[in-house]
Amino acid sequence: MKDFDTVLVGFDHSHGDPAILIVGRKAPGDNVRIINQFQGKEAEELYRKLVGEEKKA
């Protein structure tokens, strides 16, 4: 595990499409590299965990 890391997350659930969550890593002086992606319910659940939203009934 790194001592320091910058991880960026993008989430899109627009236009009625399945949810997408993309994870990128940014090193100093470098571009963002996409390192993982999640779709559908898994993307929605991860997004809620990351932003602290509780699941709606």
N, C-alpha and C positions, 0 to 999 in steps of 0.2 A: 504494500500500500504506500502511496506517496504521502509525503509530509504536507504538501500543498498541491491543490488541484482546483481548476475552475471547470465546473460542469454546467452546461446550459441546457434548458429544457424548453421545447416548443410543443404546444398542444393545439389541435384543430379539430373541431366537431361541428363544422358549418355545412350549410347547403344539404343537410340530410344525409351526408356521407358518414361512413363509420369513423369513429374517433381515432385519431393518430397522435401518438406522443413520440417525439424524436429527442434523443439525448446526444449532445455534442460535447466535445472537450476542447478547451482553448488553452494553448501554451503561450507564454509571453512572446510577443513578436511574431506569432504564427496565426494562420487562419483557423477557424473552427472546423474540427473534424467530426463527422457524424460517427458515433460509436455504437448506437443501438436504436431500435425503434419498436414500438408496441402498437397494436391495433385493437379496436373494438372495446369490449368490456374491460380487458386488462389495462388498456390505455386510460380509460375513465377512472378505474380504481387507483392506479398509480398517481394520476393527476390529483385526485381528491386527497390522497395521503400527503402529497407534496405541499399542497396549498392549505391543508388543514380543514377542508370542508367535510362535513359529515354526510353520509349517504342519505339521500332523500327517500322517504317511504313511498 
